[in-house]
């Protein structure tokens, strides 16, 4: 079979067949008296082998080794191809993500594109100072890619940088989509990521952040519930009360929880409900002595008759530490 017929049947151009021959990949089995190449059935099979290996991403040099070296192991080659392909996919995915973020920023000019690229590069810097400067820098001339900010804050372990990123996210506003992206972070299998997500949500403005924080009160992670309750308490949201009381009982950020209850107790009717909740736990047989002491101290900043009556009763408690604490708190109330 001559080269033209081989090219037609195999789909490989005559020029490429000659190139294969120049590299030693393919050698026609014979030639005619006029010098024309003649290809045998074995030659045709080799051509198809070459093309098959090319489709897997092998270089022509690797193909030559695979076909001609007796000790060549296909498994090692395939493993290497898998690694190279994964690296290539990762690089392409990263590029696609960067392009999507630039597109989401809706740049009006090339200057905006370059500024956004510089911002994204700074967020990925190994220098904590560079990352912090990027978060704090003015972005008035080019919109900040919120998705990149969320990814950065969920990955950031340096406290100062994380604080700057949370500030930048909060400045982006409730309608930027950042709140919803942070809420997705609450479902991360990594506890550190969940904590970063809820702490960032706590600083986001607007009604959507409150909705997400309320939902976080039912989260299985106690740390997430705690940060959500503290944030809601600071915003005057009564839904946080049960979780805040649980935090005092469990000794998790109990001082902050008591402060949040104090803020919520500025409303008279709410103050009585808070006091009732604290007293209920005090009366429970399941509540241990250290927790009873913390609950008693929490009553100090709760105004109203319910809290006062509870302290009077606790001043005669069998637990001497609780009784002394209640007596002291009553004296402070009388002095005030």
C-alpha positions in Angstrom: 0.0 0.0 0.0 1.4 3.4 -1.0 1.7 6.4 1.2 -1.3 8.2 -0.3 -3.6 5.2 0.3 -2.3 4.8 3.8 -2.9 8.5 4.5 -6.5 8.2 3.2 -7.3 5.1 5.2 -5.6 6.1 8.5 -6.5 9.8 8.5 -2.8 10.6 9.1 -1.4 13.0 6.5 1.4 11.9 4.2 3.5 14.8 5.6 3.0 13.4 9.2 3.9 9.9 8.0 7.1 11.2 6.6 7.8 13.0 9.9 7.2 9.7 11.8 9.7 8.1 9.5 12.3 10.8 10.0 12.0 10.2 13.8 12.4 6.5 13.4 8.8 5.9 14.7 7.7 4.3 11.5 9.6 2.4 8.8 7.9 1.3 5.6 8.4 -2.4 5.1 9.5 -1.9 1.5 9.9 0.3 -1.5 9.1 -0.1 -5.1 11.6 -0.2 -7.9 10.8 3.5 -8.4 11.5 4.3 -4.8 7.9 4.6 -3.6 7.2 3.6 0.0 5.2 0.5 0.5 3.4 -0.1 3.8 2.4 -3.6 5.1 -0.5 -4.5 7.3 1.9 -4.5 10.3 3.0 -1.0 9.4 -0.7 0.1 9.3 -1.2 -1.4 12.8 1.8 0.5 14.1 0.4 3.7 12.7 -2.8 3.2 14.6 -0.8 2.3 17.7 1.1 5.6 17.4 -2.1 7.6 17.0 -3.8 5.9 19.9 -0.9 6.8 22.2 -0.8 10.3 20.9 -4.5 10.6 21.9 -3.5 9.9 25.5 -1.1 12.8 25.5 2.2 11.0 25.0 5.0 12.8 23.2 6.4 11.2 20.1 9.6 10.4 22.1 7.5 8.6 24.7 5.6 6.8 22.0 8.9 5.5 20.5 9.9 4.2 23.9 6.6 2.6 24.6 6.6 0.7 21.2 10.3 -0.3 21.0 11.8 -0.7 24.5 11.2 -4.3 25.7 11.4 -3.4 29.4 9.0 -0.4 29.1 6.2 -0.7 31.7 2.8 0.7 30.6 1.6 1.1 34.2 4.4 3.6 35.0 3.6 5.5 31.9 -0.1 5.6 32.6 0.5 6.7 36.2 2.7 9.6 34.9 0.0 10.6 32.4 -2.6 10.6 35.2 -0.4 12.9 37.3 0.3 15.2 34.4 -3.4 15.4 33.4 -4.4 16.2 37.0 -1.8 19.0 37.1 -3.1 20.3 33.8 -6.7 20.2 34.9 -5.8 21.9 38.2 -4.0 24.7 36.4 -6.9 25.1 33.9 -9.4 25.1 36.7 -7.5 27.8 38.5 -7.3 29.9 35.4 -11.0 29.5 34.8 -11.8 30.5 38.4 -9.6 33.6 38.0 -11.3 34.5 34.7 -14.7 34.1 36.2 -13.9 36.3 39.1 -12.5 39.0 36.8 -15.7 38.7 34.8 -17.9 39.0 37.9 -16.1 42.2 38.8 -17.4 43.6 35.5 -14.3 45.6 34.5 -14.9 48.6 32.4 -11.4 48.9 31.1 -8.1 47.0 31.0 -6.9 49.0 33.9 -9.7 47.4 36.0 -8.7 44.0 34.8 -5.0 44.5 35.7 -6.0 45.9 39.1 -8.3 42.9 39.8 -5.5 40.5 38.7 -3.1 42.3 41.1 -5.6 42.0 43.9 -6.1 38.2 43.3 -2.4 37.7 43.2 -1.9 39.6 46.5 -4.5 37.5 48.2 -2.5 34.4 47.3 0.8 35.8 48.5 2.8 33.8 51.0 3.4 37.1 52.9 0.8 37.7 55.6 1.5 41.5 55.4 0.9 41.4 51.6 -2.5 39.6 52.1 -3.5 42.1 54.8 -2.6 45.1 52.7 -4.6 43.6 49.8 -7.7 43.2 52.1 -7.4 46.8 53.5 -6.5 48.5 50.3 -9.0 50.8 48.7 -10.8 49.1 45.8 -13.0 52.0 44.7 -11.5 52.0 41.3 -12.2 48.4 40.6 -14.9 46.1 42.2 -13.6 43.5 44.6 -14.3 39.9 43.5 -16.4 38.8 46.5 -16.0 35.1 45.8 -12.2 35.5 46.1 -12.6 37.4 49.4 -14.8 34.6 50.8 -12.3 31.9 49.7 -9.5 33.9 51.2 -11.2 34.4 54.6 -12.2 30.7 54.8 -8.6 29.7 54.2 -6.8 32.4 56.3 -5.2 31.2 59.6 -3.4 34.5 60.4 -5.7 36.4 62.9 -4.8 39.9 61.7 -5.2 39.0 58.0 -8.5 37.2 58.7 -9.8 40.3 60.5 -8.9 42.5 57.6 -10.6 40.1 55.2 -13.8 40.0 57.3 -13.8 43.8 57.3 -13.5 43.9 53.5 -16.3 41.4 53.2 -18.6 43.3 55.5 -17.9 46.4 53.4 -19.0 44.6 50.3 -22.5 44.7 51.7 -25.4 42.3 52.1 -26.3 42.1 48.4 -22.9 41.1 47.2 -23.5 37.4 47.5 -20.8 37.0 50.2 -23.4 36.1 52.9 -24.7 33.1 50.9 -21.1 31.9 50.1 -20.1 32.2 53.8 -23.2 30.2 54.7 -22.0 27.4 52.4 -18.8 27.4 54.5 -20.7 26.3 57.5 -21.1 22.9 55.9 -17.4 22.4 55.5 -16.0 19.1 57.1 -13.2 21.2 58.5 -13.9 22.7 61.9 -11.6 25.7 61.4 -13.3 26.6 58.1 -16.7 26.5 59.8 -15.5 28.8 62.6 -14.1 31.3 60.1 -17.4 31.2 58.2 -19.6 31.9 61.2 -17.2 34.6 62.5 -17.4 36.3 59.1 -21.2 36.0 59.0 -21.3 37.6 62.4 -19.8 40.8 60.9 -21.9 40.9 57.7 -24.6 43.5 57.6 -28.2 43.1 56.6 -31.2 40.9 57.0 -29.8 37.9 55.1 -26.9 37.6 57.6 -29.4 37.5 60.5 -31.3 34.7 58.7 -28.2 32.7 58.2 -27.1 33.2 61.8 -30.5 32.1 63.1 -30.2 28.9 61.1 -26.7 28.4 62.5 -28.2 28.2 66.1 -29.3 24.7 65.1 -25.8 23.7 63.7 -24.3 20.5 65.1 -21.0 22.3 65.8 -21.2 23.9 69.3 -18.6 26.5 68.2 -20.7 27.6 65.3 -23.8 27.8 67.5 -21.9 29.9 70.0 -20.6 32.5 67.6 -24.0 32.8 66.0 -25.7 33.3 69.3 -23.2 36.0 70.4 -23.6 37.8 67.1 -27.4 37.7 67.3 -27.4 38.7 70.9 -25.3 41.8 70.0 -28.0 42.6 67.4 -30.8 42.3 70.0 -32.2 39.0 68.5 -34.1 37.1 71.2 -33.7 33.8 69.3 -30.2 33.6 70.7 -31.2 33.4 74.4 -31.5 29.5 74.8 -28.1 29.0 73.1 -26.5 31.8 75.2 -27.8 30.1 78.4 -26.5 26.8 77.2 -23.1 28.4 76.7 -23.1 29.5 80.4 -24.1 26.1 81.6 -21.3 24.4 79.5 -18.7 27.0 80.3 -18.1 28.0 76.6 -17.4 31.7 76.3 -19.7 32.0 79.3 -18.6 35.6 80.1 -19.3 36.8 76.6 -22.6 34.9 76.7 -23.6 36.6 79.9 -22.7 40.0 78.4 -24.9 39.2 75.4 -27.8 38.3 77.7 -27.3 41.6 79.6 -27.7 43.4 76.3 -30.9 41.5 75.5 -32.3 42.0 79.0 -32.6 45.8 78.3 -36.2 44.9 77.4 -38.2 44.4 80.6 -40.4 41.5 79.3 -37.4 39.8 77.8 -35.4 40.3 81.0 -38.0 38.2 82.9 -37.8 35.4 80.3 -34.0 35.4 80.5 -34.1 35.2 84.3 -36.7 32.4 84.1 -34.4 30.5 81.8 -31.4 30.9 84.1 -33.4 29.9 87.1 -34.7 26.8 85.3 -31.2 25.5 84.8 -30.3 26.4 88.3 -33.1 24.2 89.6 -32.2 21.2 87.4 -30.6 18.3 89.2 -28.5 17.7 86.1 -26.8 21.1 86.5 -23.4 20.7 88.2 -21.9 23.0 90.8 -19.6 25.0 88.5 -22.4 25.6 86.1 -24.7 26.8 89.0 -22.1 29.3 90.0 -21.8 30.7 86.4 -25.6 30.9 86.1 -25.8 32.7 89.4 -23.2 35.2 88.3 -25.2 35.7 85.0 -28.2 36.8 87.0 -26.2 39.8 88.2 -26.7 41.8 85.0 -30.4 40.8 84.5 -32.8 43.5 85.7 -36.3 42.9 87.1 -38.1 41.2 89.9 -37.7 37.7 88.6 -33.9 37.9 88.8 -34.0 39.6 92.2 -36.3 36.9 93.7 -34.0 34.2 92.3 -31.0 35.8 93.9 -32.8 36.0 97.3 -33.5 32.3 97.1 -30.0 31.5 96.0 -28.6 33.4 99.0 -29.8 30.5 101.1 -28.6 27.8 98.7 -27.0 24.7 100.1 -24.0 25.3 97.9 -22.1 27.8 100.0 -20.3 29.3 97.0 -23.6 29.9 95.2 -25.1 31.4 98.4 -22.2 33.8 98.9 -22.2 34.9 95.3 -26.0 35.6 95.4 -25.6 37.5 98.6 -22.9 39.7 97.2 -24.9 40.3 94.0 -27.9 41.3 96.1 -25.8 43.9 97.9 -24.6 45.3 94.7 -28.3 45.6 93.5 -29.3 47.3 96.7 -26.3 49.7 96.4 -27.3 50.5 92.8 
